[in-house]
Amino acid sequence: MANIQEIARRAGVSTTTVSRVLNGHPYVSGSIRARVLEIISQLDYVPNASARSLKKGSTRLIGIIAVSLSPLLLNFIQAFTEIAQQYGFNITLFMTNGDLEKELVALEMLRSKQLDALVCVLRANDWEVIEAYTKYGPIVTWQRLQSEIIPSVFMDQYQAYILGIEHLYSKGYRKILSIYAMSKGLNTKERKRAYADFVEKYNIPDHGFPQFQDKTSVQDGEELAGWWIAQTDRPDALFCSNDEVAAGAVTELRRRGFAVPGDVGIMGFDNTEVAHLLDLTTIHSPVDLQAENAFILIQNRLAQSDLELHSLEYRLIERSST
């Protein structure tokens, strides 16, 4: 394989001159630069990116760890990638499907200086495992985490859920069924706490509805619609865990001849593209700004800078489904 010494020998110059050409150094004459570049082309020489990264102490590469893909996650990745590229970084995505070893590959790449930083969008390993790698580079998470070691860009979903359920109450709904995502997630815990406080505030009677958890997909929403149709005592509103579940419920109910909101009100969460397409009332989550905050935390650590974080807040988006 060609190397810098072979290029220098063939071009009749020093290795320092070849290095200057490779790095775009201005103090090389035009004729010498052209001769070196011609030899590089003839030998099909490609610089060793890993070696150069170790020499510079930076790869300009940030890893994103995720268990699976969703519309919301894609929005996060897109926003993070856009701001990272503005600062000269590239992104590599690690899809683990919950495999602990696949996640460790990314963490080991951070340790071996093949990555400058990591974003744990959804992690598989215990936090104690991940925290041990923070000494090798910045690690930021999108998950709800109270930690002095790993900063998080999560938002308090208690306030968001209160915002949504108060909207449903103001529209006259009294038999509201809340549908949750991850049963063990801290965000679900906060949504449940918000619902319990709402029930206590308005003295809402217990209608005996089941507690639906781990509902995240359009198919889950279709199944919920089937459950709703089969009931004799039906909820008058469904506050869904996300827009995809709400979309599945709305589509299936309308397909089977029910009116939304005439027969039941339906509300989503996140304000993804599907909510706009189906005219769903939802809670807008500023995912793009959360992603930018994640990058800012990394950039401030890597560059010892002091970029200001965005102020974040949820917003109610009222549309026809309620």
Residue frames as qw, qx, qy, qz and C-alpha x, y, z in Angstrom:
[[0.000, 0.888, 0.461, 0.000, 0.00, 0.00, 0.00],
 [0.350, 0.612, -0.039, 0.709, 1.16, 3.52, -0.79],
 [0.484, -0.699, -0.351, 0.393, 2.32, 5.72, 2.06],
 [0.032, 0.991, 0.002, -0.132, 3.57, 9.23, 2.52],
 [0.464, -0.583, 0.524, 0.413, 7.22, 8.14, 2.26],
 [0.572, 0.228, 0.679, 0.400, 6.63, 6.48, -1.13],
 [0.278, 0.895, 0.338, 0.082, 4.87, 9.61, -2.41],
 [0.214, -0.912, 0.227, 0.266, 7.77, 11.79, -1.25],
 [0.569, -0.296, 0.628, 0.441, 10.35, 9.48, -2.93],
 [0.509, 0.468, 0.627, 0.358, 8.54, 9.45, -6.28],
 [0.148, 0.953, 0.246, 0.099, 7.88, 13.20, -6.24],
 [0.614, 0.306, -0.186, 0.704, 11.45, 14.00, -5.17],
 [0.207, -0.690, 0.115, -0.684, 10.36, 16.01, -2.12],
 [0.029, 0.198, -0.803, 0.562, 10.39, 15.62, 1.65],
 [0.232, -0.449, -0.862, 0.018, 7.64, 13.94, 3.63],
 [0.068, -0.496, -0.379, 0.778, 7.00, 17.33, 5.24],
 [0.187, 0.220, -0.362, -0.886, 6.16, 18.78, 1.83],
 [0.302, -0.228, -0.852, -0.360, 3.77, 15.91, 1.08],
 [0.209, -0.495, -0.729, 0.425, 2.09, 16.47, 4.45],
 [0.040, 0.413, 0.092, -0.905, 1.70, 20.16, 3.65],
 [0.270, 0.026, -0.617, -0.739, 0.04, 19.34, 0.34],
 [0.308, -0.341, -0.886, -0.062, -2.33, 16.88, 1.99],
 [0.217, -0.589, -0.584, 0.514, -3.32, 19.46, 4.58],
 [0.227, 0.853, 0.375, 0.284, -3.71, 22.35, 2.13],
 [0.476, -0.625, -0.024, 0.618, -0.76, 24.29, 3.53],
 [0.389, 0.907, 0.093, -0.133, -0.22, 27.50, 1.54],
 [0.119, -0.826, 0.494, 0.243, 3.61, 27.46, 1.56],
 [0.660, -0.005, 0.691, 0.295, 4.08, 24.99, -1.30],
 [0.106, 0.400, -0.424, -0.806, 4.82, 26.12, -4.84],
 [0.741, 0.334, 0.069, -0.578, 2.24, 25.41, -7.52],
 [0.611, 0.451, -0.620, -0.197, 4.51, 23.11, -9.57],
 [0.079, 0.240, -0.911, 0.326, 5.51, 21.00, -6.55],
 [0.533, 0.110, 0.537, -0.645, 1.90, 20.80, -5.35],
 [0.759, 0.389, -0.183, -0.490, 0.79, 19.63, -8.81],
 [0.461, 0.405, -0.790, -0.007, 3.57, 16.99, -8.94],
 [0.142, -0.123, 0.854, -0.484, 2.69, 15.63, -5.49],
 [0.637, 0.230, 0.337, -0.654, -1.02, 15.54, -6.28],
 [0.687, 0.416, -0.465, -0.372, -0.32, 13.67, -9.52],
 [0.271, 0.277, -0.902, 0.191, 1.66, 10.99, -7.62],
 [0.368, 0.029, 0.677, -0.638, -1.12, 10.76, -5.02],
 [0.730, 0.332, 0.011, -0.597, -3.62, 10.20, -7.82],
 [0.567, 0.418, -0.688, -0.174, -1.43, 7.59, -9.54],
 [0.188, 0.163, -0.906, 0.343, -1.00, 5.63, -6.31],
 [0.541, -0.501, -0.506, -0.447, -4.67, 6.08, -5.32],
 [0.350, 0.025, -0.653, 0.671, -3.42, 7.17, -1.90],
 [0.448, -0.710, -0.331, -0.430, -5.98, 7.78, 0.87],
 [0.017, 0.515, -0.575, 0.635, -4.75, 9.25, 4.18],
 [0.434, -0.245, -0.840, 0.215, -5.29, 7.10, 7.26],
 [0.317, -0.680, -0.185, -0.635, -8.21, 8.86, 8.92],
 [0.782, -0.562, -0.265, 0.056, -7.72, 7.07, 12.25],
 [0.693, -0.085, -0.131, 0.703, -4.05, 8.02, 12.45],
 [0.129, 0.452, 0.090, 0.878, -4.79, 11.65, 11.57],
 [0.523, -0.687, -0.277, -0.422, -7.58, 11.75, 14.16],
 [0.798, -0.447, -0.239, 0.326, -5.27, 10.43, 16.87],
 [0.525, 0.124, -0.036, 0.841, -2.64, 12.99, 15.91],
 [0.089, -0.479, -0.138, -0.862, -5.14, 15.87, 16.00],
 [0.010, 0.106, 0.757, -0.645, -7.02, 14.53, 19.02],
 [0.487, 0.379, 0.305, -0.725, -10.34, 14.90, 17.20],
 [0.353, 0.174, 0.858, 0.330, -12.38, 12.89, 14.70],
 [0.310, 0.144, -0.119, -0.932, -15.13, 15.47, 14.10],
 [0.494, -0.148, -0.769, -0.378, -17.48, 12.51, 14.43],
 [0.402, -0.182, 0.532, -0.723, -20.35, 12.17, 16.93],
 [0.208, -0.117, -0.958, -0.161, -22.23, 8.93, 17.53],
 [0.566, -0.174, 0.108, -0.799, -25.97, 8.64, 18.17],
 [0.040, 0.008, -0.992, 0.121, -27.19, 5.54, 20.03],
 [0.617, -0.013, 0.034, -0.786, -30.81, 4.44, 19.56],
 [0.495, -0.014, 0.849, -0.183, -32.73, 1.25, 20.21],
 [0.401, 0.475, 0.745, 0.242, -35.17, 1.69, 17.31],
 [0.080, 0.081, 0.264, 0.958, -36.46, 4.34, 14.92],
 [0.096, 0.695, 0.676, -0.225, -39.65, 6.39, 15.21],
 [0.268, 0.793, 0.288, 0.464, -40.91, 9.59, 13.53],
 [0.350, -0.936, 0.021, -0.026, -39.98, 11.58, 16.64],
 [0.723, -0.433, 0.327, 0.427, -36.50, 10.10, 16.77],
 [0.599, 0.403, 0.389, 0.572, -35.95, 10.85, 13.09],
 [0.021, 0.943, 0.151, 0.295, -36.86, 14.48, 13.78],
 [0.570, -0.781, 0.189, 0.174, -34.31, 14.56, 16.60],
 [0.752, -0.106, 0.403, 0.511, -31.56, 13.01, 14.45],
 [0.446, 0.668, 0.332, 0.495, -32.24, 15.39, 11.57],
 [0.152, -0.970, -0.019, -0.189, -32.09, 18.49, 13.79],
 [0.676, -0.621, 0.291, 0.269, -28.97, 17.24, 15.59],
 [0.739, 0.156, 0.401, 0.519, -27.24, 16.41, 12.30],
 [0.303, 0.835, 0.237, 0.393, -28.00, 19.81, 10.80],
 [0.261, -0.949, 0.153, -0.091, -26.50, 21.81, 13.66],
 [0.776, -0.403, 0.370, 0.314, -23.55, 19.42, 14.02],
 [0.689, 0.390, 0.352, 0.500, -22.68, 19.84, 10.34],
 [0.087, 0.962, 0.066, 0.249, -22.74, 23.60, 10.75],
 [0.411, -0.827, 0.384, -0.007, -19.85, 23.16, 13.18],
 [0.354, 0.626, -0.684, -0.123, -17.97, 20.71, 10.98],
 [0.425, -0.217, 0.846, -0.236, -19.06, 17.43, 12.57],
 [0.545, 0.046, -0.680, -0.488, -20.40, 14.29, 10.93],
 [0.676, -0.237, 0.413, -0.562, -22.81, 11.79, 12.52],
 [0.368, 0.129, -0.905, -0.169, -22.80, 8.02, 12.77],
 [0.707, -0.266, 0.068, -0.652, -25.92, 6.19, 13.94],
 [0.097, 0.185, -0.964, 0.164, -25.77, 3.06, 16.12],
 [0.737, -0.183, -0.176, -0.626, -29.04, 1.07, 15.98],
 [0.089, -0.359, 0.879, -0.300, -28.85, -1.44, 18.82],
 [0.678, -0.205, -0.542, -0.452, -32.34, -3.02, 18.88],
 [0.716, -0.604, 0.121, -0.328, -31.77, -3.29, 22.61],
 [0.921, 0.092, -0.249, 0.286, -28.58, -5.36, 22.21],
 [0.506, -0.831, 0.101, 0.206, -26.17, -4.45, 25.03],
 [0.713, -0.183, 0.379, 0.561, -23.11, -5.50, 23.03],
 [0.418, 0.622, 0.377, 0.545, -24.01, -3.34, 20.03],
 [0.187, -0.966, -0.088, -0.154, -24.26, -0.35, 22.35],
 [0.676, -0.607, 0.235, 0.345, -20.88, -1.19, 23.86],
 [0.677, 0.311, 0.326, 0.581, -19.35, -1.00, 20.37],
 [0.120, 0.864, 0.155, 0.463, -20.22, 2.71, 20.28],
 [0.524, -0.846, 0.096, -0.019, -18.94, 3.27, 23.81],
 [0.804, -0.253, 0.293, 0.451, -15.67, 1.51, 23.00],
 [0.519, 0.568, 0.257, 0.584, -15.27, 3.69, 19.90],
 [0.173, -0.944, 0.002, -0.279, -15.50, 6.72, 22.18],
 [0.728, -0.620, 0.229, 0.182, -12.85, 5.19, 24.45],
 [0.749, -0.007, 0.384, 0.539, -10.52, 4.50, 21.52],
 [0.054, -0.598, 0.112, 0.792, -10.92, 8.08, 20.21],
 [0.206, 0.221, 0.763, 0.571, -12.79, 7.01, 17.08],
 [0.118, -0.785, -0.513, -0.326, -15.65, 9.27, 18.19],
 [0.142, 0.380, -0.279, 0.871, -15.52, 12.69, 19.83],
 [0.360, -0.060, 0.477, -0.799, -18.83, 12.33, 21.69],
 [0.127, -0.253, -0.940, -0.190, -22.01, 10.29, 22.03],
 [0.476, -0.126, 0.098, -0.865, -25.74, 11.02, 22.28],
 [0.022, 0.145, 0.982, -0.116, -27.80, 8.29, 23.97],
 [0.439, -0.172, -0.275, -0.838, -31.25, 8.82, 22.52],
 [0.882, -0.286, 0.033, -0.372, -32.47, 5.50, 23.92],
 [0.083, 0.572, -0.805, 0.136, -29.97, 3.28, 25.72],
 [0.850, -0.091, -0.483, -0.191, -29.88, -0.44, 26.52],
 [0.589, 0.049, -0.612, 0.526, -27.14, -0.70, 29.16],
 [0.442, -0.755, -0.408, 0.259, -27.54, 0.50, 32.73],
 [0.097, 0.972, -0.054, 0.205, -26.56, 4.10, 33.31],
 [0.609, -0.691, 0.354, 0.163, -23.70, 2.98, 35.59],
 [0.784, 0.106, 0.436, 0.429, -22.11, 1.23, 32.60],
 [0.417, 0.769, 0.245, 0.418, -22.47, 4.27, 30.36],
 [0.265, -0.961, 0.073, -0.038, -21.25, 6.71, 33.01],
 [0.763, -0.413, 0.322, 0.379, -17.92, 4.88, 33.17],
 [0.638, 0.341, 0.384, 0.574, -17.19, 6.03, 29.60],
 [0.066, 0.975, 0.202, 0.061, -17.72, 9.75, 30.20],
 [0.479, -0.713, 0.277, 0.431, -14.02, 10.18, 31.04],
 [0.560, 0.028, 0.586, 0.585, -13.25, 9.49, 27.38],
 [0.027, 0.183, 0.406, 0.895, -15.53, 12.17, 25.93],
 [0.392, 0.037, 0.259, -0.882, -18.88, 13.96, 26.34],
 [0.108, -0.295, -0.929, -0.196, -22.02, 11.82, 26.58],
 [0.345, 0.041, 0.166, -0.923, -25.46, 13.46, 26.47],
 [0.095, 0.279, 0.955, 0.036, -28.86, 11.78, 26.67],
 [0.329, -0.252, -0.328, -0.849, -32.35, 12.59, 25.45],
 [0.566, -0.414, -0.711, -0.051, -33.83, 10.31, 28.07],
 [0.427, -0.804, 0.022, -0.413, -35.08, 11.63, 31.38],
 [0.804, -0.059, -0.398, 0.437, -32.08, 11.38, 33.70],
 [0.315, -0.928, 0.118, -0.161, -31.06, 13.21, 36.86],
 [0.898, -0.073, -0.021, 0.433, -27.28, 12.88, 36.82],
 [0.202, -0.903, 0.204, 0.321, -24.26, 15.04, 37.60],
 [0.506, -0.313, 0.656, 0.464, -22.22, 12.99, 35.13],
 [0.243, 0.273, 0.741, 0.563, -24.43, 12.69, 32.02],
 [0.224, 0.280, 0.138, -0.923, -26.42, 15.81, 31.09],
 [0.261, 0.435, 0.855, 0.108, -29.95, 15.29, 29.78],
 [0.102, 0.010, -0.231, -0.968, -32.07, 17.45, 27.46],
 [0.127, -0.468, -0.870, -0.088, -35.39, 15.94, 28.55],
 [0.240, -0.342, -0.015, -0.908, -38.45, 18.11, 29.26],
 [0.221, 0.055, 0.774, -0.591, -40.87, 17.75, 32.19],
 [0.238, -0.224, -0.765, -0.555, -43.83, 15.87, 30.75],
 [0.096, -0.495, -0.731, 0.460, -45.92, 16.47, 33.85],
 [0.116, 0.510, 0.089, -0.848, -46.59, 20.03, 32.69],
 [0.217, 0.149, -0.658, -0.706, -47.27, 18.89, 29.13],
 [0.200, -0.302, -0.926, -0.103, -49.81, 16.31, 30.24],
 [0.010, -0.552, -0.539, 0.636, -51.58, 18.81, 32.49],
 [0.154, 0.377, -0.256, -0.877, -51.79, 21.16, 29.50],
 [0.267, -0.006, -0.800, -0.537, -53.41, 18.48, 27.36],
 [0.211, -0.393, -0.888, 0.109, -55.84, 17.05, 29.88],
 [0.033, 0.506, 0.361, -0.783, -57.00, 20.50, 30.96],
 [0.234, 0.218, -0.458, -0.829, -57.77, 21.20, 27.31],
 [0.289, -0.205, -0.892, -0.280, -59.92, 18.07, 27.09],
 [0.138, -0.488, -0.717, 0.477, -61.76, 19.03, 30.28],
 [0.095, 0.424, 0.051, -0.899, -62.39, 22.54, 28.96],
 [0.310, 0.094, -0.636, -0.700, -64.00, 20.97, 25.87],
 [0.733, -0.157, 0.059, -0.659, -66.50, 19.10, 28.04],
 [0.734, 0.128, -0.667, -0.023, -64.88, 15.66, 28.15],
 [0.549, -0.584, 0.372, -0.468, -65.32, 13.92, 31.50],
 [0.941, -0.128, 0.311, -0.026, -64.56, 10.24, 30.80],
 [0.352, 0.812, -0.459, -0.079, -60.97, 10.57, 29.62],
 [0.973, -0.118, 0.119, 0.159, -58.83, 7.51, 29.02],
 [0.022, -0.857, 0.491, 0.157, -55.08, 8.11, 29.23],
 [0.969, 0.220, 0.004, 0.114, -52.86, 5.83, 27.15],
 [0.365, -0.822, 0.396, 0.184, -49.18, 5.52, 28.00],
 [0.612, 0.610, -0.502, -0.030, -45.98, 4.57, 26.22],
 [0.525, 0.261, -0.752, 0.301, -43.14, 2.81, 28.04],
 [0.685, -0.594, -0.384, -0.172, -44.55, 1.30, 31.23],
 [0.747, -0.421, -0.196, 0.476, -41.27, 1.70, 33.12],
 [0.421, 0.455, 0.054, 0.783, -40.27, 5.10, 31.73],
 [0.229, -0.346, -0.414, 0.810, -39.90, 8.15, 33.92],
 [0.191, -0.030, -0.271, -0.943, -41.93, 10.19, 31.42],
 [0.501, -0.358, -0.702, -0.358, -44.83, 7.75, 31.83],
 [0.426, -0.381, -0.637, 0.517, -44.48, 8.09, 35.59],
 [0.048, -0.217, -0.132, 0.966, -44.85, 11.86, 35.29],
 [0.357, -0.159, -0.506, -0.769, -47.85, 11.55, 32.95],
 [0.512, -0.407, -0.756, -0.021, -49.54, 9.24, 35.42],
 [0.301, -0.350, -0.472, 0.751, -48.84, 11.68, 38.24],
 [0.130, 0.046, -0.158, -0.978, -50.39, 14.48, 36.18],
 [0.467, -0.280, -0.661, -0.516, -53.48, 12.39, 35.50],
 [0.472, -0.408, -0.716, 0.313, -53.84, 11.49, 39.19],
 [0.142, -0.278, -0.271, 0.911, -53.62, 15.17, 40.17],
 [0.272, -0.081, -0.406, -0.868, -56.19, 16.05, 37.50],
 [0.498, -0.367, -0.759, -0.205, -58.62, 13.40, 38.79],
 [0.386, -0.420, -0.587, 0.574, -58.21, 14.69, 42.33],
 [0.047, -0.114, -0.002, 0.992, -58.60, 18.34, 41.31],
 [0.442, -0.047, -0.335, -0.831, -61.93, 17.80, 39.54],
 [0.532, -0.062, 0.701, -0.471, -63.10, 14.87, 41.66],
 [0.586, 0.287, -0.551, -0.520, -63.42, 12.65, 38.56],
 [0.851, -0.190, 0.378, -0.310, -65.06, 9.27, 39.37],
 [0.214, -0.357, 0.872, 0.258, -63.25, 6.03, 38.52],
 [0.735, 0.308, -0.136, -0.588, -64.93, 4.57, 35.44],
 [0.832, -0.156, 0.531, -0.033, -63.04, 1.28, 35.70],
 [0.687, 0.686, -0.223, -0.092, -61.23, 1.69, 32.39],
 [0.921, -0.121, 0.039, 0.367, -58.13, -0.51, 31.97],
 [0.191, -0.856, 0.294, 0.380, -54.70, 1.07, 32.04],
 [0.844, 0.500, 0.083, 0.176, -53.13, 0.83, 28.58],
 [0.336, -0.797, 0.398, 0.305, -49.31, 0.94, 28.57],
 [0.450, -0.263, 0.704, 0.481, -46.50, 0.28, 26.09],
 [0.521, 0.681, 0.513, 0.042, -48.63, 1.70, 23.27],
 [0.249, -0.605, 0.266, 0.708, -46.51, 3.50, 20.69],
 [0.196, -0.051, 0.733, 0.650, -47.52, 2.48, 17.15],
 [0.462, 0.071, -0.292, -0.835, -50.28, 3.08, 14.62],
 [0.542, -0.110, -0.810, -0.195, -51.26, -0.59, 15.02],
 [0.202, -0.224, -0.733, 0.609, -51.63, -0.05, 18.76],
 [0.262, 0.188, 0.121, -0.939, -54.01, 2.81, 18.00],
 [0.547, 0.007, -0.584, -0.600, -56.08, 0.62, 15.69],
 [0.455, -0.182, -0.857, 0.159, -56.36, -2.03, 18.41],
 [0.027, -0.225, -0.524, 0.821, -57.43, 0.60, 20.93],
 [0.425, 0.089, -0.209, -0.876, -60.13, 1.74, 18.54],
 [0.570, -0.099, -0.764, -0.284, -61.38, -1.85, 18.34],
 [0.294, -0.224, -0.769, 0.521, -61.42, -2.04, 22.14],
 [0.165, 0.165, 0.218, -0.948, -63.36, 1.25, 22.35],
 [0.515, -0.003, -0.477, -0.712, -65.98, 0.04, 19.85],
 [0.530, -0.147, -0.835, -0.025, -66.54, -3.15, 21.86],
 [0.122, -0.108, -0.652, 0.741, -67.35, -1.27, 25.08],
 [0.154, -0.715, -0.652, -0.202, -70.83, -0.45, 26.35],
 [0.303, -0.918, -0.110, 0.231, -69.47, 2.23, 28.70],
 [0.716, 0.426, 0.076, 0.548, -67.06, 4.11, 26.48],
 [0.375, -0.446, -0.057, 0.810, -64.54, 6.87, 27.24],
 [0.359, 0.876, 0.305, -0.102, -65.57, 10.13, 25.62],
 [0.262, 0.902, -0.344, -0.009, -61.93, 11.09, 24.95],
 [0.942, -0.056, 0.005, 0.331, -58.63, 9.28, 24.36],
 [0.053, -0.930, 0.355, 0.074, -55.41, 11.05, 25.35],
 [0.959, 0.234, -0.090, 0.128, -52.90, 9.00, 23.39],
 [0.728, -0.489, 0.154, 0.454, -49.25, 8.40, 24.20],
 [0.254, -0.362, 0.414, 0.795, -48.12, 9.89, 20.89],
 [0.454, 0.456, -0.152, -0.750, -49.41, 11.03, 17.50],
 [0.283, 0.197, -0.873, -0.345, -48.93, 7.60, 15.88],
 [0.021, 0.265, 0.921, -0.284, -51.27, 5.90, 18.36],
 [0.300, 0.522, 0.321, -0.731, -53.77, 8.74, 17.93],
 [0.353, 0.406, -0.509, -0.672, -53.53, 8.41, 14.14],
 [0.172, -0.004, -0.975, -0.144, -54.23, 4.68, 14.27],
 [0.115, 0.408, 0.769, -0.478, -57.24, 5.22, 16.53],
 [0.323, 0.534, 0.046, -0.780, -58.70, 8.05, 14.42],
 [0.307, 0.318, -0.693, -0.570, -58.24, 6.19, 11.15],
 [0.122, -0.119, -0.985, -0.006, -59.76, 2.93, 12.41],
 [0.176, 0.462, 0.632, -0.597, -62.74, 4.65, 14.06],
 [0.372, 0.521, -0.126, -0.758, -63.57, 6.65, 10.96],
 [0.233, 0.206, -0.860, -0.404, -63.12, 3.57, 8.79],
 [0.136, -0.272, -0.948, 0.094, -65.75, 1.82, 10.90],
 [0.142, -0.638, -0.572, -0.495, -68.23, 4.67, 10.73],
 [0.428, -0.710, -0.408, 0.382, -67.60, 6.61, 13.94],
 [0.205, 0.886, 0.060, 0.410, -67.16, 10.35, 14.13],
 [0.617, -0.367, -0.190, 0.670, -64.10, 12.01, 15.65],
 [0.031, 0.149, -0.733, 0.663, -64.82, 14.17, 17.57],
 [0.582, -0.267, -0.234, -0.731, -68.57, 13.54, 17.38],
 [0.880, -0.276, -0.362, -0.136, -68.45, 10.14, 19.10],
 [0.786, -0.476, -0.057, 0.391, -65.10, 10.48, 20.83],
 [0.120, 0.960, -0.253, 0.004, -62.38, 13.12, 21.10],
 [0.929, -0.013, 0.009, 0.370, -58.81, 12.07, 20.37],
 [0.056, -0.964, 0.261, 0.010, -55.60, 13.82, 21.32],
 [0.876, 0.265, -0.227, 0.333, -52.03, 12.99, 20.40],
 [0.506, -0.805, 0.164, 0.264, -48.63, 14.04, 21.70],
 [0.641, -0.226, 0.378, 0.629, -45.46, 15.38, 20.00],
 [0.364, 0.822, 0.038, -0.437, -46.94, 17.26, 16.98],
 [0.438, -0.200, 0.714, 0.508, -45.27, 15.10, 14.34],
 [0.161, 0.154, -0.533, -0.816, -46.16, 15.25, 10.64],
 [0.181, -0.321, -0.906, -0.208, -48.98, 12.70, 10.99],
 [0.057, -0.576, -0.587, 0.566, -50.77, 15.00, 13.46],
 [0.131, 0.448, -0.170, -0.868, -50.76, 17.78, 10.87],
 [0.179, 0.035, -0.796, -0.578, -51.96, 15.45, 8.11],
 [0.281, -0.423, -0.857, -0.086, -54.89, 14.06, 10.14],
 [0.215, -0.606, -0.061, -0.764, -55.70, 17.37, 11.85],
 [0.689, -0.389, -0.581, 0.193, -55.06, 15.95, 15.32],
 [0.331, -0.876, 0.156, -0.314, -55.08, 18.04, 18.47],
 [0.868, 0.029, -0.315, 0.383, -51.71, 17.40, 20.10],
 [0.450, -0.848, 0.093, 0.266, -48.95, 18.74, 22.33],
 [0.591, 0.739, -0.240, 0.218, -46.06, 20.31, 20.47],
 [0.778, -0.515, 0.151, 0.327, -42.72, 19.04, 21.76],
 [0.272, 0.908, -0.287, -0.137, -39.77, 21.16, 20.54],
 [0.947, -0.080, 0.213, 0.226, -37.67, 18.16, 19.51],
 [0.619, 0.638, -0.033, 0.458, -35.52, 20.24, 17.17],
 [0.096, -0.841, 0.290, -0.447, -34.48, 22.58, 19.99],
 [0.830, -0.471, 0.291, -0.067, -33.84, 19.65, 22.33],
 [0.901, 0.237, 0.115, 0.344, -31.53, 18.18, 19.68],
 [0.348, 0.769, -0.148, 0.516, -29.74, 21.50, 19.28],
 [0.475, -0.771, 0.299, -0.302, -29.32, 21.72, 23.05],
 [0.953, -0.182, 0.202, 0.136, -27.77, 18.25, 23.02],
 [0.725, 0.466, -0.001, 0.507, -25.21, 19.40, 20.48],
 [0.017, -0.862, 0.173, -0.475, -24.55, 22.66, 22.33],
 [0.743, -0.614, 0.249, -0.095, -23.74, 20.72, 25.50],
 [0.914, 0.050, 0.193, 0.353, -21.24, 18.63, 23.52],
 [0.493, 0.685, 0.012, 0.537, -19.72, 21.59, 21.68],
 [0.282, -0.881, 0.182, -0.333, -19.29, 23.59, 24.88],
 [0.832, -0.459, 0.295, 0.094, -17.38, 20.67, 26.39],
 [0.847, 0.228, 0.222, 0.425, -15.22, 19.93, 23.34],
 [0.416, 0.629, 0.075, 0.653, -14.39, 23.54, 22.44],
 [0.380, -0.363, -0.441, 0.728, -14.50, 24.99, 25.95],
 [0.044, -0.345, -0.295, -0.890, -17.10, 27.43, 24.62],
 [0.097, 0.288, 0.645, -0.701, -20.14, 28.98, 26.27],
 [0.220, -0.219, -0.594, -0.742, -22.94, 28.71, 23.70],
 [0.407, -0.044, 0.427, -0.806, -26.34, 29.50, 25.18],
 [0.114, 0.218, 0.969, 0.034, -28.96, 26.76, 25.47],
 [0.284, -0.346, -0.471, -0.760, -32.46, 27.21, 24.06],
 [0.371, -0.007, 0.571, -0.732, -35.34, 27.83, 26.43],
 [0.212, -0.104, -0.904, -0.357, -37.88, 25.03, 25.97],
 [0.426, 0.120, 0.514, -0.735, -41.63, 24.84, 26.48],
 [0.209, 0.313, 0.908, 0.183, -44.56, 22.67, 25.38],
 [0.306, 0.166, -0.066, -0.935, -47.47, 24.15, 23.41],
 [0.521, 0.366, 0.725, -0.262, -51.04, 22.95, 22.89],
 [0.112, 0.146, -0.590, -0.786, -51.92, 22.60, 19.20],
 [0.505, 0.334, 0.619, -0.501, -55.71, 22.55, 18.93],
 [0.185, 0.129, -0.701, -0.677, -57.14, 20.95, 15.79],
 [0.619, -0.114, -0.286, -0.723, -60.40, 19.28, 14.80],
 [0.562, -0.040, -0.826, 0.003, -60.02, 15.92, 16.61],
 [0.220, -0.292, -0.723, 0.586, -61.18, 17.39, 19.93]]
